[in-house]
Amino acid sequence: MPFKTILVHCDADKKLAHRLGVATSLAEAHESHLVGLYVRPPFQPPVVFDSGFTVAMEDFYRMYEETTDADQKKASSAFAQALKGKKVSSEWRQADGPIDSEFAMQARYADLAIVGQSDPDAPIATPPDLPQYAALGSGRPVLVIPFVGVQKPPGQNVLLCWNESRESARAAKDALPILKTASAVTALIVGGEGANAEGSRRSADRIEAWLGRHGVKGRAKLESGAASEVGGLILSRAADLGADLIVMGVYGHSRAREFVMGGASRTLLASMTVPVFMAH
């Protein structure tokens, strides 16, 4: 299914231009409707322990309103600037509530959601776990853009992570609009020795055949490695191949309001240097 609607998270992060550049390029290439979403976080009253503290609660709320309004204006201005010269159908949305759950909910009305990699040095209200919350909680594929930016629009040289799991099958299917237009697709299969190696070769034949039936120019690449090494191995092979996009399925579980991801996914989200397309 093509990406008829793309949702991009917008905030006051200075790196917002990176994800907007990718979002507008994808929307133009796939003739998608692009939605920019800014979520106003709820007001969090400060916890005051010093009875001599004299700042009134109204002053805290006024500061919250001023900061949030300024951030929203920065985000909407960046969205409008990114659309200049682009032939893209678009709309701007503003919502109120917890950023992670509100974005995940609105992503369910899109075919692809785009967020930025968490930047530990960015002093903004966006929760650092937004990428994993969106990937595990939205039911939609999520494209995570590294905070260091991208050299070119992703999707010409793709590394597809394949392990025969439900999650990897979902990611491969959801990424087909990109895979079909890619110049090169490499299906990375991390297996073992002996009987496991035979199973990996069989898996390689099957994923190549499946890709081929969809008109995708794909080839499988077999690697050996322990489960604890998969994340690092993916990053290493992406660099070796000059991949501009990594496609992978992610697994995880919810714990209260937190979504906890598997090890390979956490490694990629922490150390990614190219965009990562995730599906759960």
C-alpha positions in Angstrom: 0.0 0.0 0.0 1.4 3.4 -0.9 2.1 6.1 1.7 -1.0 8.2 1.0 -0.6 10.1 4.3 2.6 10.9 6.1 2.7 12.3 9.6 5.8 14.1 10.8 6.5 15.1 14.4 7.3 18.8 14.7 8.8 20.5 17.8 11.3 23.3 18.6 14.3 21.1 18.1 17.0 22.8 16.0 17.4 19.5 14.2 13.7 19.6 13.0 14.9 20.6 9.5 16.5 17.2 9.1 13.3 15.3 9.5 11.3 17.9 7.5 13.7 17.6 4.6 13.1 13.8 4.5 9.4 14.1 5.1 8.8 16.6 2.2 11.0 14.6 -0.2 9.1 11.3 0.6 5.8 13.1 0.3 6.7 14.5 -3.1 8.1 11.2 -4.4 5.1 9.2 -3.2 2.4 11.9 -3.9 1.5 11.8 -0.2 -0.5 14.2 1.9 1.9 15.5 4.5 0.7 16.3 8.0 2.8 18.3 10.4 1.9 17.8 14.1 2.9 19.8 17.1 1.7 18.5 20.5 1.5 21.0 23.4 2.6 19.1 26.5 0.4 19.4 29.6 1.3 21.9 32.3 3.4 20.3 35.0 3.1 22.2 38.3 6.5 22.4 40.0 7.1 20.6 43.2 8.0 23.1 45.9 9.7 22.1 49.1 10.9 25.5 50.3 8.0 27.3 52.1 9.8 30.6 51.4 9.5 30.2 47.6 7.6 33.2 46.5 6.9 32.6 42.8 3.1 32.3 42.3 1.6 29.3 40.5 0.1 31.8 38.0 3.6 32.9 37.1 4.7 29.3 36.4 1.7 28.8 34.2 2.4 32.0 32.3 6.0 30.9 31.7 4.6 27.5 30.4 2.2 29.3 28.1 4.8 31.6 26.7 7.4 28.8 26.2 4.8 26.5 24.5 3.5 29.2 22.2 7.0 30.2 21.2 7.9 26.5 20.5 4.7 26.0 18.5 5.5 29.1 16.3 9.1 27.8 15.7 7.7 24.4 14.6 5.0 25.7 12.3 7.4 28.2 10.7 9.9 25.4 10.0 7.1 23.3 8.5 6.0 26.1 6.2 9.6 26.8 5.2 10.3 23.1 4.3 7.2 23.1 2.0 8.4 26.1 -0.1 8.9 25.0 -3.7 7.5 21.5 -3.0 4.5 20.2 -4.8 3.0 18.6 -1.7 -0.5 18.4 -0.3 -0.2 19.4 3.4 -1.8 20.4 6.6 -0.7 21.7 10.0 -2.2 20.2 13.2 -1.8 21.2 16.8 -2.9 18.9 19.7 -2.8 19.0 23.5 -1.8 16.1 25.8 1.1 13.8 26.5 3.3 14.0 23.5 4.1 10.3 23.1 0.6 8.9 23.4 -1.0 11.8 21.3 1.5 11.3 18.5 1.0 7.5 18.5 -2.7 8.0 18.3 -2.6 10.4 15.5 -0.1 8.2 13.6 -2.9 5.6 13.3 -4.5 7.9 10.8 -1.4 7.9 8.6 0.5 5.3 6.5 3.9 6.4 7.8 5.0 8.4 10.8 8.3 10.3 10.9 10.1 11.2 14.2 13.6 12.3 15.1 16.2 10.3 17.0 16.5 11.4 20.6 19.2 14.0 21.0 20.6 14.0 24.6 21.8 17.5 24.2 18.5 19.0 22.9 16.8 21.1 25.7 13.2 20.5 24.5 10.0 19.0 25.9 9.8 16.1 23.5 10.2 12.8 25.5 13.4 10.9 24.6 11.5 7.7 24.2 9.2 9.0 21.5 10.7 6.9 18.7 10.1 3.6 20.5 6.7 4.7 21.9 5.6 5.5 18.3 7.0 2.3 16.8 5.5 0.0 19.4 2.3 1.9 20.2 1.0 3.3 16.9 0.4 0.2 14.8 2.1 2.1 11.9 5.6 2.0 10.5 7.8 4.7 11.9 10.8 6.3 10.2 13.4 7.6 12.6 15.7 10.4 11.3 19.2 10.6 13.0 19.8 13.9 14.8 23.1 14.3 12.8 21.0 14.6 9.7 21.2 12.8 6.3 23.3 13.4 3.3 20.5 12.6 0.8 16.9 11.4 0.8 16.9 7.7 2.1 15.6 4.8 0.1 18.0 4.1 -2.8 20.3 1.7 -1.0 18.4 -0.2 1.6 19.5 -2.7 4.2 16.5 -5.0 5.2 17.0 -6.9 8.4 15.3 -10.3 8.1 15.0 -13.0 10.7 11.6 -14.7 9.7 9.9 -13.1 12.7 6.4 -11.6 12.5 7.9 -8.2 13.1 10.5 -8.4 10.3 7.7 -9.6 7.9 5.6 -6.6 8.9 8.5 -4.2 8.3 9.3 -5.7 4.9 5.6 -5.5 3.8 5.2 -1.9 5.2 8.4 -0.8 3.5 7.4 -2.1 0.0 6.7 1.4 -1.4 10.3 2.3 -0.7 11.8 -1.0 -1.6 10.1 -1.0 -5.0 11.9 2.2 -6.0 15.3 1.4 -4.5 18.3 0.8 -6.6 19.7 -1.9 -4.3 18.1 -3.9 -1.4 20.2 -6.2 0.8 18.3 -8.6 3.1 20.6 -9.2 6.0 20.2 -12.6 7.7 22.2 -13.2 10.9 22.3 -17.0 11.5 24.6 -19.6 13.0 26.6 -22.6 12.0 25.7 -26.1 11.0 22.0 -26.8 10.8 21.2 -23.2 11.5 23.3 -22.2 8.5 21.1 -24.4 6.3 18.0 -22.7 7.6 19.5 -19.3 6.9 20.3 -20.3 3.3 16.7 -21.5 2.9 15.4 -18.2 4.4 17.7 -16.3 2.0 16.2 -18.0 -1.0 12.7 -17.4 0.1 13.1 -13.7 0.9 14.8 -13.1 -2.4 12.0 -14.8 -4.2 9.3 -12.8 -2.3 11.1 -9.5 -3.0 11.5 -10.4 -6.7 7.8 -11.1 -7.1 7.1 -7.6 -5.9 9.6 -6.2 -8.4 12.2 -5.5 -5.8 15.9 -5.8 -6.8 16.9 -7.7 -3.7 19.7 -10.0 -2.7 20.3 -11.8 0.6 23.5 -11.6 2.7 24.2 -14.2 5.3 26.2 -13.4 8.5 27.1 -15.2 11.7 26.8 -13.6 15.1 25.4 -14.0 18.6 22.0 -12.4 19.5 23.8 -9.8 21.7 25.8 -8.7 18.6 23.0 -8.2 16.1 22.6 -4.4 16.7 26.2 -3.6 16.2 26.4 -6.0 13.2 23.5 -4.2 11.5 25.2 -0.9 11.9 28.5 -2.2 10.7 27.0 -3.8 7.5 25.0 -0.7 6.8 28.2 1.3 6.8 30.0 -1.4 4.7 27.3 -1.3 2.0 26.8 2.4 2.0 23.2 1.9 2.9 21.1 5.1 3.3 18.2 3.3 5.1 17.8 0.4 7.5 14.5 -1.5 7.6 13.8 -3.6 10.6 11.0 -5.1 12.7 11.0 -4.2 16.4 9.7 -6.2 19.3 9.0 -5.0 22.8 6.4 -4.8 25.5 4.6 -2.2 27.5 5.2 -1.5 31.2 2.9 1.1 32.6 3.3 4.1 30.3 6.7 2.9 29.1 7.5 0.8 26.0 10.5 -1.4 26.4 12.3 -2.5 23.2 14.6 -5.4 22.3 18.4 -5.0 22.4 19.1 -4.7 18.7 16.4 -1.9 18.4 17.9 0.0 21.4 21.4 -0.2 19.9 20.2 1.2 16.5 18.2 4.0 18.1 21.2 5.0 20.2 23.9 4.8 17.5 22.1 5.2 14.2 23.8 7.3 11.5 21.2 6.6 8.7 17.4 6.7 9.0 15.8 3.6 10.4 12.4 2.3 9.2 10.7 0.4 12.0 7.5 -1.6 12.2 5.9 -3.7 15.0 
